[in-house]
Amino acid sequence: MAELSWNGEVRKSNASAGQENTQDSDGSEILDKKAHFAEYAANATIHGLRNTVDPAIGRVRRILWVLLLVGFAGYLILTIIFRVQRYITYPVASKMQMIETDIIALPAMTICNINMIRKSYAEKDELIKNVFLGFDIATQSQSNLNISDPKVAEKVDAEYDYHSIFIDGGYQLQDMIDFCMLNSSLVTCSDYFTTISTPMGNCFTFQSMEFIQKKGRLVASQSGVEQGLSITVNISQDEYFYQKYSYSAGIRVMRMPPPYGDNTCIDIDNSNIRSHLKYFDEYTKSGCIEECNIDFLISSCQCVPHMTNIKNVFKTNREYLNKCKCHDPCIKTSYQVTKSEASYPSEKRIKDISTQYGIVNLSNLSTTMRKDRLALTLYISEMNYNLYKESSAYSIGDFQSDVGGNLGLCLGASFLSLAELMEYFIFVIFKCAHNFPK
């Protein structure tokens, strides 16, 4: 019994000793961690950290230093968050500079007659005539066809090609632009204008990409009308038949910079934005939007005639355009247009023309020319231009400066101070994971 008792006492004594050893070990580990943190804090380059562990300054002051450190650390983190948010928004700064130059590239210019199909062409075919009369709300009563009848659409699709109708039935260059002067010299209009097919029918582009590739870009070395392009346009109101976009008589003119060619552009807002488009040689925002609309139309409706009235088209366009993500190009040239008008031609010019061609009835000549004729001049008014440059308003260097400045201002620290702090945390994590003494 004594032996059992003694053995029991021995076993009890050993268990008590184990618990005491475990408690001593846990306590020593805690003291060891505190000692290690106190050692780190006393030697850290972060200002004020040593005051949080210095027993000589008293508990109240240590608590105040802890609050100060936590507060400024929170302010630093908040500042870094704001700086990161600003950096990822890619803000830009603009700079304008006026530059004098000896030569300036003449802009490209596209001219379209508001009338899309000539009357003389449509009247040669009764089916075409009645189809286009039916397309126009103002002339639907004159058509003997029901445009909404599927049989009519099937017949037109089977016998005609819409694209060819607009090319053959639209105005031809020699009929619409019959007089051209470039740099005060009479030139052949077809040498400088290219016929293009657009939703407005046949249009004519001065200095197109095709022209530039063959003959080079046209430039002006002097300002003034004499160094520009002057043309006479024949509106031909007697040929007006189908007007989809306007009921006015005249032309629409769009001037734009000459094409840049195969230009690769990286947008500063998004490094994934490239200039290559599927249907256009160079990137423009309008070209990007048109290409986006084409892709949407093909995916949703397949191919439809461009004069077809699509239900809710404007609402659909607004909703879909938000998905296009068409940015401005990196290189963009815009021309300031100065518009001046005068009665054309003058009475003297009418008399000169009547004398030259033997025309007796000046009244009819004056009425015809002022109804159908238009003089248009394209020239450079000043041999200078304003260059606008966009650059990043907040770079990675600015971000580093802001973070480093606030780090020093709030904690009196540097990036090496953060390295010391990271070293301490790595040591603590490593020690806790492997549980081995220092």
Buried (B, 14 or more C-beta within 10 A) or exposed (E): EEEEEEEEEEEEEEEEEEEEEEEEEEEEBEEEBEEBBBEBBEEBBBBBBBBBBBEEBEEEEBEBBBEBBEEBBEBBEEBBEEBEEBBEEBEEEEEEEEEEEEEBBBBBBBBBBBBBBBBEBBEEBEBBBBBBBBBBEEBEEEBEBEBEEEEBBEBBEEEBEBEEBBBEBBBEBEBBBEBBBBBEEEBEBEEBBBBEEBEBBBBBBBBBBEBBEEEEBBBBEBBEBEBBBBBBBBBBBEBBBBBBEEEEBEBBBEBBBBBBEEBEBEBBBEEEBEBEBEEBBBBBEEBBBBBBBEBBBEEEEEEEBEBEEEEEEEEBBEEBBEEBEBBBBBEBEEBEEEEEEEEEBEEEEBBEBBEEEEEEEEEEBBEEBEEBBBEBEBBBEEBEBEEEEBEBBBEEEBBEEBBEEBBEEBBBBBEEBBEBBEEBEEEBEEBEEEEEEE
